């Protein structure tokens, strides 16, 4: 490592951790220039300031979607404050990584090691941005939708810029006839997913642990209410089926016409050919953090 490069990395590490020059240089040397490992190294040594910035919660940020022909990528990058998320430099950074996500088929590790326009890797550029802005910034997740035999759709809710906002959806439909009706349905379905946040496509796709946990909560609630045990099981089953319907896309009430289910709308649109929902992904900034 050249002396200039070493000094730059030491400067970055000091910005992030607040630790002195000597300890930062030692950490960089011990970890072959890897900033993240150096931060961990200093934390393990018990240097109080080492985890100061990196331990803060970054639950703000942006979701960004990139389209390349018929392929799509979607990423979430977090910051600590909404003020930073509206910073033009942060927005440009997110947009560039979104393109790299599409180039690398959503592979998280490959994206991190990809070169940005500044000649540095995403990983190192992320550290530079943390040093410059003074907040914890994290590249949280990415997903890629390929266009093989499907038609993909995207939607960003309350976008601050084209394909950049706080909530994004990717949707994939398999259809034998891509016409205006299908394109319109894909757009509306994407908006429906943004609004209703389904956990899965259908009942069989719902995580069994989620179902069991919900069943446990419902049963406990009914027992505590003093209801007769003879009818608790029946009531619990009804509540559980309602939970499954509310949280699986095909069984949800269609947001445009609540008298119908999403699966009814899909069926109506199958009259002119094959139409199936293959998959969807919904990212909301900070959700689950």
Protein Blocks (a to p, Z undefined) as FASTA:
>chain_A
ZZklmmmmmmmmmmmnopafklmmmmmmmnnopaklmmmmmmmnopaklmmmmmpccfbd
cdddddehjaccddddddfbfklmmpmklmmmmmmmmmmmmmnnopaklmmmpccfkopa
fklmmmmmmmmnopacddfbdcdddfehiacddddehiabehiafbdcddddddfbdcfk
lmmmmmmmmmmmmmnopabfblmlpcfklmmmmmmmmmmmmmmnopafklmmmmmmmmmm
mmmmmmgmklpccfklmmbcfklmmmmmmmnoccddfbdcdddehihZZ
